[in-house]
Amino acid sequence: MKEVFVKEKCRKIGVISDTHLKYGGMIPKKVLQVFSGVDLIIHAGDFTDEIILKELERIAPVIAVNGNWDDLKLPEVCIICVSGFRIGLWHGAGSPSDILEYVKEQFYGLDVDAVVFGHSHYPLNKKENGILYFNPGSPTDKYFAPYNSIGILELSDEIKGRIIKI
C-alpha cells in the first residue's frame, strides 16, 4: 500500500469526495471559500475530470485517490502520514448502505488513526475503536444523501472531523 508523507505541519485539512464534475463543470464557490486557508486537501475520488484536481491545487496541496468513475494516474488506496497521524484514504466500493463495513475491511489490521472515504455520497463522522471514519459526502450530488457537503479535519492532539453543509 502506498504511503504518502507530508513534510509540512498540518492543522486543518479540507476533505472532499464525489465531485462528479465533467465537461467543464466547476467546484461550487462555497467549497473554495471553506477550503481557503487549509494546509492540505484530501480528495477521496470520483473527480470525473482532472480540471477539478488542478482547481483544488490552486488552494493547497492535494492528496487524492481514484474513484470508480475516474481514470487518473492516482493510487486506488493510500495512507497519508501527516503531523504524527496516519490517515487511510480510499474511495470505497460496494453498496452505499454497507460502505462502512467495506472500509473497515480495506483497512483491517493497518495502523491508522482515521480513514477518509467517499462513494456513498452520504456524510459520516464517526469514531469507532479509536479510529475516525470520515466521509465528507458530495458537494454536487445528493442522490444518496440529504444535503451536499464537504469536510474539515482538524489535527491537534487528536483528529477531529466536521461535516459542512453547502
Beta strands, then each sheet from edge to edge (+ up, - down):
strand 1: 2-6
strand 2: 12-16
strand 3: 40-43
strand 4: 62-64
strand 5: 77-82
strand 6: 85-90
strand 7: 114-116
strand 8: 124-128
strand 9: 131-135
strand 10: 149-155
strand 11: 159-165
sheet 1: 1+ 5+ 6- 7- 9- 8+
sheet 2: 4+ 3+ 2+ 10- 11+
end
